[in-house]
Amino acid sequence: MEKFKNVVIVNDGIGKVINDLILGNMETDYNDYELGDRVTYSFMLDDDFGFWEGINMNEIKEFVGEGVCLEDKVLSDIWGKDIWYNVSIKDYIECESLLVEFLADETMCEKI
């Protein structure tokens, strides 16, 4: 899987909100992944999405555009590897959703 061409460093604003959603899902994701498995998270884009951060749907759609690759430099520094997530907006399971796709690495495969 290749990174989307539009690369954004996660630091604040909408990128941080999306990154926090990803990390929150990872904390409760107990699937058994093999190294290199494609992982997909979907978040329904309904009226409540981003409400707690004061972000509206148009801001999210403008930020993501045709697709954006979020790079997490903090986690990259901690793990000593390039941590990134492809983010797009698509119809997924009959509703408009924010899709996050990435490849499982050692951090996802080493469950305690």
Residue, then its C-alpha position, 0 to 999 in steps of 0.5 A: m500500500e502506498k502513501f497518498k501523495n498529499v502528506v500532512i504532518v499531524n500536529d493540531g487542528i483537524g489532523k490531530v482530531i483524526n489522529d486521536l480517533i485512530l489512536g483511540n481505535m487502536e487502543t481497543d482493537y484486539n484483532d489478530y493482525e499479521l505483519g503487513d495486514r491492511v487495517t481499515y477503520s471507518f468513522m461515520l460522518d454524521d452531525d455529531f462527528g467532530f462536534w466535541e472539537g468544534i469542527n464541522m463537516n465542511e472543514i473535514k471534507e476540505f482537509v481530507g479532499e481527494g485523500v490525505c496521508l497523515e504522518d505521525k512524527v511523535l509516534s515515528d520518533i518513539w518507534g523509530k519508523d515511519i508511522w502514517y495513515n491514508v485518510s479518505i472520505k467514501d461511501y462505506i457500508e451505506c453512509e458517508s464515512l471517513l476511512v483510515e487505512f494503514l498496514a499493521d506493523e509490530t505495534m499492532c501485532e504485539k498484543i500483551 
